[in-house]
């Protein structure tokens, strides 16, 4: 885990030093290094750089799944609150963008469920202006279904699409983050696009997106989101408050805090369910192996077949332990001087 790695590599810095001066984070610094800086120093600027780097993708997911400005911002901030709580336990910080995408989708789905329970007419006055005014109207419904179908793709196709289209990385940068050969990215992207396009077109047959236009559709979807500096600053300040152990009542809305707690509980339940499945699989394999071993031992202890012939006067009768060889059937016996018909 990231927190243990930091403490082992920097034992003198295991205690947060909030008095350290905050400095801007260069663009070439990796997500792992920025997370280490935030964990060690509670550095607001470090967390703000993460929000600026991945915020447009996170906010895009929230806007596509929600239709109210405040709901989308609450889900956006809740996603980064989950990151604060999970920053020290991430297994692969270099894939932070993919992890944030999954958390944002889960959080936005919970926010959509809560929003649907409210009175419809109370939300009309503050309805979010559509960010897809430059889109083809036939693509708007497809855009709303994008994240639901993207989540169902295997990781080897979903991860390149998130990195290259929703976060804007090049093929080389995405391959470096994923640890894959650069030459494999083109195939994975093409295959992932085709799988995603097929699933979206099946759900929206009236306005199917042609293969030649699908890459443009993904690029326009990613570029349709704007991230306000005030939202970045508010989220970063709330992250520092949460990391230092203070309350968030004055920093964020109650809805954002509730969404973060629900998402954390859901992630914990998913982790426990994963361990249960893994444990069951190990037990099943162990039982199967034991059954095979027991069957093999029992089979080897059986007497040979056919059994040995009994000894007569101390000598074994030759040929008695051999089974009779069946003779072929040649039909009924014919008398002599008769002709077969």
FENKASUL-V305601 format. One record per backbone hydrogen bond with DSSP energy under -1.0 kcal/mol. NH is the residue of the N-H (numbers start at 1). CO is the residue of the C=O. E is the energy in kcal/mol with one decimal. If there is no record, write none. Layout:
nh:NH co:CO e:E
nh:NH co:CO e:E
//
This chain:
nh:3 co:88 e:-2.8
nh:5 co:1 e:-2.1
nh:6 co:2 e:-2.2
nh:7 co:3 e:-2.1
nh:8 co:4 e:-2.1
nh:9 co:5 e:-2.1
nh:10 co:6 e:-2.5
nh:13 co:10 e:-1.6
nh:14 co:11 e:-1.1
nh:17 co:40 e:-1.7
nh:20 co:17 e:-1.4
nh:29 co:26 e:-1.2
nh:34 co:30 e:-1.9
nh:35 co:31 e:-2.5
nh:36 co:32 e:-2.3
nh:37 co:33 e:-2.1
nh:38 co:34 e:-2.2
nh:39 co:35 e:-2.7
nh:40 co:36 e:-2.4
nh:41 co:37 e:-2.4
nh:42 co:38 e:-2.2
nh:47 co:43 e:-1.8
nh:48 co:44 e:-2.5
nh:49 co:45 e:-1.9
nh:50 co:46 e:-1.4
nh:51 co:47 e:-2.2
nh:52 co:48 e:-2.6
nh:53 co:49 e:-2.0
nh:54 co:50 e:-2.6
nh:55 co:51 e:-2.3
nh:58 co:54 e:-2.1
nh:59 co:55 e:-3.4
nh:60 co:56 e:-1.9
nh:61 co:57 e:-1.9
nh:62 co:58 e:-2.0
nh:63 co:59 e:-2.5
nh:64 co:60 e:-2.1
nh:65 co:61 e:-1.7
nh:66 co:62 e:-1.7
nh:72 co:68 e:-2.3
nh:73 co:69 e:-2.2
nh:74 co:70 e:-2.6
nh:75 co:71 e:-2.3
nh:76 co:72 e:-2.1
nh:77 co:73 e:-2.6
nh:78 co:74 e:-2.4
nh:79 co:75 e:-1.9
nh:80 co:76 e:-1.3
nh:81 co:77 e:-1.8
nh:82 co:78 e:-2.0
nh:83 co:79 e:-1.4
nh:84 co:80 e:-1.7
nh:85 co:81 e:-1.8
nh:86 co:82 e:-1.8
nh:87 co:83 e:-1.1
nh:89 co:86 e:-1.5
nh:95 co:92 e:-2.0
nh:96 co:93 e:-1.3
nh:99 co:95 e:-1.9
nh:100 co:96 e:-3.0
nh:101 co:97 e:-2.1
nh:102 co:98 e:-1.9
nh:103 co:99 e:-2.1
nh:104 co:100 e:-2.9
nh:105 co:101 e:-2.3
nh:106 co:102 e:-2.1
nh:107 co:103 e:-2.7
nh:108 co:104 e:-2.7
nh:109 co:105 e:-2.0
nh:110 co:106 e:-1.7
nh:111 co:107 e:-2.4
nh:112 co:108 e:-2.4
nh:113 co:109 e:-1.9
nh:114 co:110 e:-2.1
nh:115 co:111 e:-2.5
nh:116 co:112 e:-2.1
nh:118 co:115 e:-1.3
nh:123 co:120 e:-1.0
nh:127 co:124 e:-1.2
nh:128 co:67 e:-1.2
nh:135 co:132 e:-1.5
nh:139 co:136 e:-2.5
nh:143 co:139 e:-2.5
nh:144 co:140 e:-1.6
nh:149 co:145 e:-1.8
nh:150 co:146 e:-2.4
nh:151 co:147 e:-1.8
nh:153 co:150 e:-1.0
nh:157 co:154 e:-1.7
nh:158 co:154 e:-2.9
nh:159 co:155 e:-2.5
nh:161 co:157 e:-1.2
nh:162 co:158 e:-2.3
nh:163 co:159 e:-2.4
nh:164 co:160 e:-2.7
nh:165 co:161 e:-2.1
nh:166 co:161 e:-1.2
nh:167 co:162 e:-1.2
nh:169 co:163 e:-2.6
nh:174 co:170 e:-2.7
nh:175 co:171 e:-2.4
nh:176 co:172 e:-2.1
nh:177 co:173 e:-2.0
nh:178 co:174 e:-2.2
nh:179 co:175 e:-1.4
nh:180 co:175 e:-1.9
nh:184 co:181 e:-1.2
nh:185 co:182 e:-1.4
nh:188 co:184 e:-2.2
nh:189 co:185 e:-2.8
nh:190 co:186 e:-2.4
nh:191 co:187 e:-2.9
nh:192 co:188 e:-2.7
nh:193 co:189 e:-2.7
nh:194 co:190 e:-2.0
nh:195 co:191 e:-2.3
nh:196 co:192 e:-2.6
nh:197 co:193 e:-2.8
nh:198 co:194 e:-2.3
nh:199 co:195 e:-2.0
nh:200 co:196 e:-2.3
nh:201 co:197 e:-2.7
nh:202 co:198 e:-1.6
nh:203 co:199 e:-1.1
nh:204 co:200 e:-1.1
nh:217 co:213 e:-2.0
nh:218 co:214 e:-2.2
nh:219 co:215 e:-2.2
nh:220 co:216 e:-2.6
nh:221 co:217 e:-1.9
nh:222 co:218 e:-1.9
nh:223 co:219 e:-1.9
nh:232 co:228 e:-1.6
nh:233 co:229 e:-2.5
nh:234 co:230 e:-2.4
nh:235 co:231 e:-2.1
nh:236 co:232 e:-2.3
nh:237 co:233 e:-2.4
nh:238 co:234 e:-2.1
nh:239 co:235 e:-1.9
nh:240 co:236 e:-1.9
nh:241 co:237 e:-2.2
nh:242 co:238 e:-2.4
nh:243 co:239 e:-2.4
nh:244 co:240 e:-1.8
nh:245 co:242 e:-1.2
nh:246 co:241 e:-2.0
nh:252 co:248 e:-2.1
nh:257 co:253 e:-1.8
nh:258 co:254 e:-2.5
nh:259 co:255 e:-2.3
nh:260 co:256 e:-2.1
nh:261 co:257 e:-2.1
nh:262 co:258 e:-2.3
nh:263 co:259 e:-2.5
nh:264 co:260 e:-2.3
nh:265 co:261 e:-2.2
nh:266 co:262 e:-2.2
nh:267 co:263 e:-2.5
nh:268 co:264 e:-2.3
nh:269 co:265 e:-2.4
nh:270 co:266 e:-2.2
nh:271 co:267 e:-2.2
nh:272 co:268 e:-2.3
nh:273 co:269 e:-2.4
nh:274 co:270 e:-2.3
nh:275 co:271 e:-2.1
nh:276 co:272 e:-2.3
nh:277 co:273 e:-2.2
nh:278 co:274 e:-2.3
nh:279 co:275 e:-2.6
nh:280 co:276 e:-2.5
nh:281 co:277 e:-2.3
nh:282 co:278 e:-2.3
nh:283 co:279 e:-2.4
nh:284 co:280 e:-2.5
nh:285 co:281 e:-2.4
nh:286 co:282 e:-2.4
nh:287 co:283 e:-2.7
nh:288 co:284 e:-2.4
nh:289 co:285 e:-2.5
nh:290 co:286 e:-2.5
nh:291 co:287 e:-2.4
nh:292 co:288 e:-2.2
nh:293 co:289 e:-2.5
nh:294 co:290 e:-2.7
nh:295 co:291 e:-2.4
nh:296 co:292 e:-2.3
nh:297 co:293 e:-2.4
nh:298 co:294 e:-2.5
nh:299 co:295 e:-2.3
nh:300 co:296 e:-2.0
nh:301 co:297 e:-1.3
nh:312 co:315 e:-3.4
nh:315 co:312 e:-1.6
nh:320 co:317 e:-1.6
nh:322 co:319 e:-1.2
//
